[in-house]
Amino acid sequence: MESPEHGVTLKDVAAAAGVSISTASRALDDRGAAVKSDTADRVRQLAEKLGYRRNAFASSLRRGETRTLGVLVPRLSDTVMAMTFEALDRAAADRGYFAIVATSGDDPVDERRAAETLLDRNVDGLILATARLDDQLPRSLRERGIAHSLVLRTDGISPSALGDDELGGYLAVRHLLDLGHSAIAVVTGPNFTSSANSRLEGARRALDEAGVDLPASWSIAAGYGLRQGFEAGEQLFDPSSDRLPTAVFAANDNIALGLMAVAARRGLQIGSDLALVGYNDIPLASMLPTPLSSVHVPFDDIARTAVDLVLKPPSGGPRHAALPTLIPRASSGQALHPA
C-alpha cells in the first residue's frame, strides 16, 4: 500500500531490503506481535529510513474492519471512568486494536447520539460504561447485530464485564460490622445503575446477617461524584439529628471524599470518630492524610474481558464478574461503640 505523504511504497521498501513484497508486508504489519528475525528488523529499519508509513486504515477497510473499538463513558473527569478507559485502551492495544472514547453524561439521548457518532467512524464494536438498567441502547445494538459489551455495569442481557459488586458491598459492610459498628449508613450511586443496586444489596445482606437495622434516612442513593458525597454527608452528619452513624460505607471513593470533607467541617475525625470505607480503590485513596479503606476493583482484568467479549462474542451467559478485594486502611479505624 502506498504512503501518499512520502511517495514511498511497500514495493520500494521490499526492493531496498531485497525481499518479496509479502515478506516486507509481514514485517511491517503492526496488528499483533512483531515478527522477530534479522530480515524483519532490516525491513523495519529501511522502512523508517525511507519514510514509509503503512496505511493501516486502507488495509483494514479492505478486510472489512478498522481495528478500532469505540468506548462510551459518562465523563472522563470521573477518576474511575478515566481509569477504565485507560485499562480498555491497554487491553485493545494488546490485541492489535485502537480504542477511541466519547462522553455522554447520564442522559440516554446524549448516550445514543455519542454511540451513533462512534459507529459513524466505522468502529468494529462498542464498549459501554454508561448502561442504565432502563437503557434502550444495548437492546438496539443487539437488534442491529452490532458487536458490543458493557463494562462495570450490566443490563442482565448484553455481554458484560464487571466486578462482583454484590460481594464488594458485602465485604465493605462486613468489615465495619467486624470492627463492632452497628450504627452504619450506606451511600450508594445512582439507582439506575446495576453497580449501585448490587453494592447496596451486598451491604444489606451483611447487615441482615448481623441483625443490624439500616434506617431509611441512612440509606442514600446519590450520584458517583464528590458533590453528591458532600450532599450526603450534610444529611448524615447534621448536628441537629438525634443519632449519627459511627460508620459509613460509600459505594464509590469520590462519594467517600465528599463525606470526608463534611466530616472535617463537623469536627469528626475519620478513623476514630467515624469509620469510612469507599469503593474502587483509586490511586488517591492510599495517599490521603487518613488513607481510605476501599474495595479494590481489578480494572485491567475487567477491561480485558470487556474487549474480548466484543472481539469474540460469548455463547454462554451475559455476565462475567471479577472478584473485588477489601483493602483496610486507617479510615475504618476502630469501633467507637462495640456491639
C-alpha positions as CSV (number, residue, x, y, z in Angstrom):
1,M,0.0,0.0,0.0
2,E,1.4,3.4,-1.0
3,S,2.2,6.1,1.5
4,P,1.0,9.2,-0.3
5,E,2.5,11.7,2.1
6,H,6.0,10.5,1.4
7,G,5.6,8.8,-2.0
8,V,7.2,5.7,-0.8
9,T,5.5,2.4,-1.5
10,L,5.7,-1.1,0.1
11,K,7.3,-2.2,-3.2
12,D,10.1,0.4,-2.7
13,V,10.8,-1.0,0.8
14,A,10.8,-4.6,-0.4
15,A,13.2,-3.7,-3.2
16,A,15.6,-1.9,-0.9
17,A,15.6,-4.8,1.5
18,G,16.0,-7.4,-1.2
19,V,12.8,-9.3,-0.1
20,S,9.4,-10.1,-1.6
21,I,6.5,-7.7,-1.1
22,S,4.7,-10.3,1.1
23,T,7.8,-10.6,3.4
24,A,8.0,-6.8,3.7
25,S,4.3,-6.6,4.5
26,R,4.5,-9.2,7.2
27,A,7.5,-7.4,8.8
28,L,5.6,-4.1,8.8
29,D,2.2,-5.5,10.0
30,D,1.7,-3.9,13.4
31,R,-1.6,-5.6,14.2
32,G,-0.1,-8.2,16.5
33,A,3.3,-9.3,17.9
34,A,6.1,-8.1,15.7
35,V,7.8,-10.6,13.5
36,K,11.2,-11.3,15.1
37,S,14.1,-12.1,12.6
38,D,17.1,-10.3,11.2
39,T,15.3,-9.9,7.9
40,A,12.2,-8.3,9.6
41,D,14.5,-6.0,11.6
42,R,16.2,-4.9,8.4
43,V,12.9,-4.3,6.6
44,R,11.7,-2.1,9.5
45,Q,14.9,-0.1,9.7
46,L,14.8,0.6,5.9
47,A,11.1,1.5,6.0
48,E,11.9,4.1,8.7
49,K,14.9,5.4,6.8
50,L,12.9,5.7,3.6
51,G,10.0,7.4,5.4
52,Y,7.5,4.7,4.6
53,R,4.2,4.7,6.5
54,R,1.8,1.8,6.3
55,N,-1.7,2.9,5.6
56,A,-3.4,0.8,8.3
57,F,-6.8,2.4,7.7
58,A,-6.9,1.5,4.0
59,S,-5.7,-2.1,4.5
60,S,-8.2,-2.6,7.3
61,L,-11.1,-1.3,5.1
62,R,-10.1,-3.9,2.5
63,R,-10.6,-6.6,5.2
64,G,-13.9,-5.0,6.3
65,E,-12.6,-3.7,9.6
66,T,-10.9,-0.7,11.1
67,R,-9.2,-2.3,14.1
68,T,-10.8,0.3,16.3
69,L,-13.2,0.0,19.3
70,G,-15.5,2.8,20.5
71,V,-15.7,3.3,24.2
72,L,-18.6,5.3,25.7
73,V,-18.3,6.7,29.2
74,P,-20.4,9.2,31.1
75,R,-17.4,11.6,31.7
76,L,-13.6,11.5,31.9
77,S,-13.5,13.9,34.8
78,D,-14.6,10.8,36.9
79,T,-11.4,9.1,38.0
80,V,-13.0,5.6,37.7
81,M,-14.1,6.3,34.2
82,A,-10.7,7.6,33.2
83,M,-9.0,4.5,34.8
84,T,-11.5,2.3,33.0
85,F,-10.8,3.8,29.6
86,E,-7.0,3.6,30.1
87,A,-7.4,-0.1,31.0
88,L,-9.6,-0.7,27.9
89,D,-7.0,1.1,25.8
90,R,-4.2,-1.1,27.0
91,A,-6.3,-4.2,26.5
92,A,-7.3,-3.2,23.0
93,A,-3.6,-2.4,22.1
94,D,-2.5,-5.8,23.3
95,R,-4.9,-7.3,20.8
96,G,-3.9,-5.0,17.9
97,Y,-6.8,-2.6,18.2
98,F,-7.0,1.1,19.0
99,A,-9.6,2.5,21.4
100,I,-11.4,5.8,20.9
101,V,-13.6,7.4,23.6
102,A,-16.7,9.5,23.6
103,T,-18.5,11.0,26.6
104,S,-22.3,11.3,27.1
105,G,-23.1,12.3,30.6
106,D,-26.1,10.4,32.2
107,D,-28.6,11.4,29.5
108,P,-29.9,8.5,27.4
109,V,-30.4,10.8,24.4
110,D,-26.8,12.0,24.6
111,E,-25.7,8.5,25.1
112,R,-27.4,7.3,21.9
113,R,-26.0,10.3,20.0
114,A,-22.5,9.6,21.1
115,A,-22.8,5.9,20.2
116,E,-24.0,6.7,16.7
117,T,-21.1,9.1,16.3
118,L,-18.7,6.3,17.2
119,L,-20.5,3.9,14.8
120,D,-20.3,6.5,12.0
121,R,-16.5,6.2,12.4
122,N,-16.8,2.6,11.4
123,V,-15.6,1.2,14.8
124,D,-15.6,-2.6,14.9
125,G,-17.5,-2.7,18.2
126,L,-18.7,-0.6,21.2
127,I,-17.9,-0.9,24.9
128,L,-20.4,0.9,27.1
129,A,-19.6,2.1,30.6
130,T,-22.9,4.1,30.6
131,A,-25.6,1.4,30.6
132,R,-28.6,2.1,32.7
133,L,-30.9,-0.6,33.9
134,D,-33.6,1.0,31.8
135,D,-31.3,1.7,28.9
136,Q,-32.5,1.1,25.4
137,L,-29.2,1.4,23.7
138,P,-27.9,-2.2,24.4
139,R,-31.2,-3.6,23.1
140,S,-30.8,-1.5,19.9
141,L,-27.3,-2.8,19.5
142,R,-28.4,-6.4,19.9
143,E,-31.2,-6.0,17.4
144,R,-28.8,-4.4,14.9
145,G,-26.2,-7.1,15.4
146,I,-23.6,-4.7,16.5
147,A,-20.7,-6.2,18.5
148,H,-20.7,-4.7,21.9
149,S,-20.1,-5.3,25.6
150,L,-21.0,-3.4,28.8
151,V,-18.2,-2.6,31.3
152,L,-18.6,-2.0,35.1
153,R,-22.4,-2.2,34.7
154,T,-24.8,-4.7,33.2
155,D,-28.4,-4.8,31.9
156,G,-28.5,-8.5,32.6
157,I,-28.7,-9.4,28.9
158,S,-25.8,-8.0,26.8
159,P,-22.3,-9.3,27.4
160,S,-21.0,-7.6,30.5
161,A,-17.6,-7.4,32.2
162,L,-17.7,-6.0,35.8
163,G,-16.7,-6.6,39.3
164,D,-18.8,-8.6,41.7
165,D,-20.5,-5.6,43.1
166,E,-22.8,-7.5,45.5
167,L,-19.7,-9.2,47.0
168,G,-17.9,-5.9,47.2
169,G,-20.7,-4.2,49.1
170,Y,-20.9,-7.2,51.5
171,L,-17.1,-7.1,52.2
172,A,-17.2,-3.4,53.0
173,V,-20.0,-3.6,55.5
174,R,-18.9,-6.9,56.9
175,H,-15.6,-5.1,57.7
176,L,-17.4,-2.4,59.6
177,L,-19.5,-4.9,61.5
178,D,-16.4,-6.9,62.4
179,L,-15.0,-3.7,63.9
180,G,-18.0,-3.6,66.2
181,H,-20.1,-0.9,64.5
182,S,-23.9,-1.2,64.5
183,A,-24.8,2.4,63.5
184,I,-23.8,2.1,59.8
185,A,-25.0,4.3,57.0
186,V,-24.7,3.4,53.3
187,V,-24.4,5.9,50.4
188,T,-24.8,4.3,47.0
189,G,-24.5,5.5,43.5
190,P,-27.5,6.4,41.2
191,N,-30.3,3.8,41.5
192,F,-30.5,3.5,37.7
193,T,-27.1,1.6,37.7
194,S,-26.6,-2.1,38.4
195,S,-23.4,-1.3,40.3
196,A,-25.2,0.9,42.9
197,N,-28.1,-1.6,43.3
198,S,-25.7,-4.6,43.7
199,R,-23.4,-2.8,46.2
200,L,-26.5,-1.9,48.3
201,E,-27.8,-5.5,48.1
202,G,-24.4,-6.8,49.4
203,A,-24.4,-4.2,52.2
204,R,-27.9,-5.2,53.2
205,R,-27.0,-8.9,53.2
206,A,-24.2,-8.2,55.6
207,L,-26.4,-6.1,57.9
208,D,-29.2,-8.7,57.8
209,E,-26.8,-11.5,58.8
210,A,-25.7,-9.4,61.8
211,G,-29.3,-8.4,62.7
212,V,-28.4,-4.7,62.3
213,D,-31.1,-2.3,61.0
214,L,-30.4,0.2,58.2
215,P,-32.7,3.3,58.9
216,A,-34.2,4.7,55.7
217,S,-32.6,8.1,56.3
218,W,-29.2,6.4,56.4
219,S,-29.6,4.7,53.0
220,I,-28.9,7.4,50.4
221,A,-28.9,7.0,46.7
222,A,-26.6,9.6,45.2
223,G,-24.5,10.2,42.1
224,Y,-20.9,8.9,41.9
225,G,-19.4,12.4,42.3
226,L,-17.7,14.4,45.0
227,R,-20.6,16.8,45.2
228,Q,-23.1,14.1,45.7
229,G,-20.9,12.7,48.5
230,F,-20.7,16.1,50.1
231,E,-24.5,16.5,50.0
232,A,-25.0,13.0,51.5
233,G,-22.6,14.0,54.3
234,E,-24.5,17.1,55.1
235,Q,-27.6,14.9,55.6
236,L,-25.9,12.2,57.6
237,F,-23.8,14.4,59.8
238,D,-26.5,17.0,60.6
239,P,-25.7,18.2,64.2
240,S,-29.4,18.6,64.8
241,S,-30.1,14.8,64.3
242,D,-30.9,12.7,67.3
243,R,-28.5,10.0,66.3
244,L,-25.4,10.0,64.0
245,P,-23.8,7.0,62.3
246,T,-20.5,5.9,63.6
247,A,-19.6,4.2,60.3
248,V,-20.4,4.8,56.6
249,F,-20.0,2.6,53.5
250,A,-19.6,4.8,50.5
251,A,-20.1,2.9,47.2
252,N,-17.6,5.0,45.4
253,D,-14.3,6.7,46.5
254,N,-15.5,10.0,45.2
255,I,-18.5,9.8,47.5
256,A,-16.2,8.9,50.3
257,L,-14.1,12.0,49.6
258,G,-17.2,14.2,49.8
259,L,-18.1,12.6,53.1
260,M,-14.6,13.3,54.4
261,A,-15.0,17.0,53.6
262,V,-18.2,17.3,55.5
263,A,-16.9,15.3,58.5
264,A,-13.9,17.6,58.7
265,R,-16.3,20.6,58.8
266,R,-18.3,18.9,61.6
267,G,-15.1,18.3,63.6
268,L,-15.3,14.5,63.1
269,Q,-12.0,12.6,63.0
270,I,-12.0,10.0,60.2
271,G,-10.8,6.7,61.7
272,S,-11.7,7.5,65.3
273,D,-15.0,9.4,65.4
274,L,-16.2,8.0,62.1
275,A,-15.2,4.8,60.3
276,L,-15.4,5.1,56.5
277,V,-15.0,2.5,53.7
278,G,-15.0,3.5,50.0
279,Y,-15.1,1.6,46.7
280,N,-12.8,1.2,43.6
281,D,-9.5,1.9,45.4
282,I,-8.5,4.8,43.2
283,P,-4.8,5.8,43.5
284,L,-5.6,8.8,45.7
285,A,-7.2,6.5,48.3
286,S,-3.9,5.4,49.8
287,M,-2.3,8.8,49.6
288,L,-4.8,10.8,51.8
289,P,-3.8,12.2,55.2
290,T,-6.0,9.4,56.6
291,P,-5.7,6.7,54.0
292,L,-9.1,5.4,52.8
293,S,-10.2,1.8,53.3
294,S,-11.6,0.8,50.0
295,V,-12.8,-2.2,47.9
296,H,-10.3,-2.8,45.2
297,V,-11.6,-3.4,41.7
298,P,-9.4,-5.3,39.2
299,F,-9.9,-2.8,36.3
300,D,-7.3,-4.4,34.0
301,D,-8.9,-7.8,34.3
302,I,-12.4,-6.4,33.7
303,A,-11.1,-4.4,30.7
304,R,-9.5,-7.4,29.1
305,T,-12.8,-9.3,29.4
306,A,-14.8,-6.4,28.0
307,V,-12.6,-6.2,24.9
308,D,-12.7,-10.0,24.4
309,L,-16.5,-10.0,24.7
310,V,-16.6,-7.7,21.7
311,L,-14.0,-9.5,19.6
312,K,-15.3,-13.0,20.5
313,P,-19.0,-12.7,21.5
314,P,-19.8,-15.4,24.1
315,S,-22.1,-18.3,23.5
316,G,-22.9,-18.6,27.3
317,G,-24.3,-16.2,29.9
318,P,-24.0,-12.4,29.6
319,R,-22.2,-11.6,32.8
320,H,-18.5,-12.1,33.7
321,A,-17.7,-10.8,37.2
322,A,-14.2,-10.3,38.6
323,L,-13.7,-10.7,42.3
324,P,-13.1,-7.5,44.4
325,T,-10.8,-7.3,47.4
326,L,-11.2,-5.2,50.6
327,I,-8.1,-3.1,51.4
328,P,-8.3,-1.9,55.0
329,R,-6.6,1.4,55.9
330,A,-6.7,3.9,58.6
331,S,-10.1,5.4,57.7
332,S,-12.0,2.5,59.0
333,G,-10.1,2.7,62.3
334,Q,-11.6,1.0,65.4
335,A,-15.2,1.0,66.6
336,L,-16.3,3.7,68.9
337,H,-19.2,1.6,70.3
338,P,-18.6,-2.1,70.1
339,A,-21.7,-4.2,69.8
